[in-house]
Amino acid sequence: MSAAPLRVWRSHGEALLRLRLARPKANILDAAMLAALDAALSAELGQGALLAVLIDAEGPHFSFGASVEEHLPDACAAMLRGFHALLLRLLAAPVPVLFAVRGQCLGGALELTLAGTRIFAAPEAMFGQPEIRLGVFAPAASCLLPERIGQPAAEDILLSGRSLGAEEARAAGLIQAVVADPEAAAEQWFATHLADKSAAALRCAMAAARSDLVARARVRLAELETLYLDDLMRTRDALAGLQAFLGKRAPRWEHR
């Protein structure tokens, strides 16, 4: 395991901030990873010459998602609030946030990418929100998926728990490109479309494009946190499903 959960550097003459999840193969979005992402974005997003952020991952998979242990009752409130604060920071970022995805991008990992601007994926990439299989739901995806792909397509993913391959995800509008080398494609998109832009103009353009989305998401995420913590986590099935996953056994639903 890496000493630090996240690698941070600049490229393209300091104009592109690179963030790389660095705990393969799962790259779990636990408290340490989320704190590292939030700290890097807090420190770097205000830099005047910055034009974009590119987030990718070490290893064969982008991320298996959030820590299931941190979804248990004693930890889930702090986890949700911290994660949603990070997503709001990404949604309100003053520059485009690009994602390069290989392998699995599940649960909280997909929610993370939904807060970005463009997603570039390798042909073998898989995207899904499997939370319903654990007896819970995905608050951030419930807010952000309909914004990105429409209500019926979002409900298909959220209610079935199934994963989409890269081509199906692109056809649905979930991702923007399927390429053999998503990191290189994201860098090329940056070089072609953003590198010659005014950072001041780009910040205003991002605010103009996203201010309404950010305002809606802020309200909706707060509502969904309440639903998750006050209603869902009081059900027997939520705890049973999480414990079954951690115990590597099939859940037995009581339907209450």
Secondary structure, DSSP 4 states (H G I P E B T S, - for coil): --SSSEEEEEETTTTEEEEEE-STTT--B-HHHHHHHHHHHHHHTT-TT--EEEEEESSS-SB--B-SGGGSTTTHHHHHHHHHHHHHHHHT-SS-EEEEE-SEEETHHHHHHHTSSEEEE-TT-EEE-GGGGGT---HHHHHHHHHHH-HHHHHHHHHH--EEEHHHHHHHTS-SEE-S-HHHHHHHHHHHHTTTS-HHHHHHHHHHHHHHHHHHHHHHHHHHHHIIIIIGGGSHHHHHHHHHHHTTS-------
